[in-house]
Amino acid sequence: MADIDGTEIWRTIPPEEKLELMSQAHAKGIMAASCAILVGGTLAVGLHMPWMLWGSLITAPFVFQFTAGKAWRGLRPRLVLEYLAARAAARRYAFSNKGKDLTVNMIFRGKLTRQFSEEKVQEALEAAIENTKDAAVWIALFGDSVVMMSEDVGGARCQLAQVLNDKIDVESTPGPSGKDYANDKEVFITVRNKKMEEARYKLTSRHAAALIVFEKKIRSQMQALKAEKSLEIPQLDAASGDDNDMQIPSLDEY
């Protein structure tokens, strides 16, 4: 398990969310620079001092840089702390769900929607009444498990935690736009319990690139884990076969 490191967690934040953070900082800088120009122009007209207008125009880039930099230094640590807290909570749920590899390969925000079949009309109605059908979630992908959790008043609430084994299926379909690499891409996750009862979920995200990368990563990890498991079985069979050969004497010995 890796140590808490702000630089490390910053690398795991989706680039789209970093761009959103930068846009917020730039918006505050533009607002401050515009206010400086407006105040300088008003004073120049009211006091009949044209040089104040030119002075405000000259100082506007410096006002923008200072304000945007100050906003960035305030927004960036807050975002890093949010991801650190989400990573810690996701690791706890992954560990309680018998996950062995607690290295976070990916973490981002999304929306999880429970899909109900026609036979489960009562459950769908109860979920709609209790407003539990849709949930804004954190999606954390580990080496051998996936965790999706929402934020609640008392802390994180696990919506889905599953080891990447034969009881989970992942598929995707293009959204209403019909394009595979679009903002409305949808990923469907089907999970089966010990009684082989299925639960189907739809995963979407406003960070479309992160969702596409998540789908590719979880598919590749599932294939790798499946290949490792298939390689372990013949080795065990071969070892047990050698033991049987040693225990059973040949006919020549009689």
Disulfide bonds with the S-S distance in Angstrom:
none
